Amino acid sequence: MKQEEPQIAPPAIRLAWKKYRHLWKSAEVPAKHLLLKEGDISRKAFLIEKGSIRTWFYHDGKEISFQFFFEGDVVSSRQSMRKHTPSPFSIETLEPTSIRWLDAGDMEQVRKDPVLYQFIIEQTSDKQAEFMQHFFSYLKDSPTQRYENLLRQKPEVIRRVPLQHIASYLGITQVSLSRIRNKIK
């Protein structure tokens, strides 16, 4: 099968991609598939072509979802990959997902390309800002406000992510989420 550059990326990224397409591997992954298990050392970075992924960790015996990724997003446990330390979280598909992935060694080659490196930095910065916004919302907003923010700012999460993962992301039970959703309707 001939590998094409991902069509979800901007033109400059697609052009840079061509230099490295021989390094990328493709996979069709079913829903609920662990790409990385919490505690394992990450050896791959993933680019989502189609589908969705969540990152989560265990706390007090419960799965806590803390980020969601969709088409065009790059997902990895960067700290684990770069420092060869156990990942503090798992990476799991939420739906059947088409991914491209790079091994950690190949990722170092890609990082040397200024266009792709900038893309990686921008993706990482955007996700970090999103995570910080969620973190502060978690500290200062009520569960209803957090749900309304999610509804307004990330409707794709509401449409595509199972309710139990949305509830854990918001820091509430599914019953509380159901009550909030019914109250807002």
Protein Blocks (a to p, Z undefined) as FASTA:
>chain_A
ZZdddfkbcfklmmmmmmmmmmpccddddehiafbdghiacfbdcddfbdcddddddeeh
iacdfbdcdehiacddfklmmnopacfbdcddfbdcddddddfklmmmmmmpmklmmmmm
mmmmmmmmmmmmmmmmmmmmcfklmmmmmmmmmmmlmmmmcfklmmmmnopafklmmmmm
mmmZZ
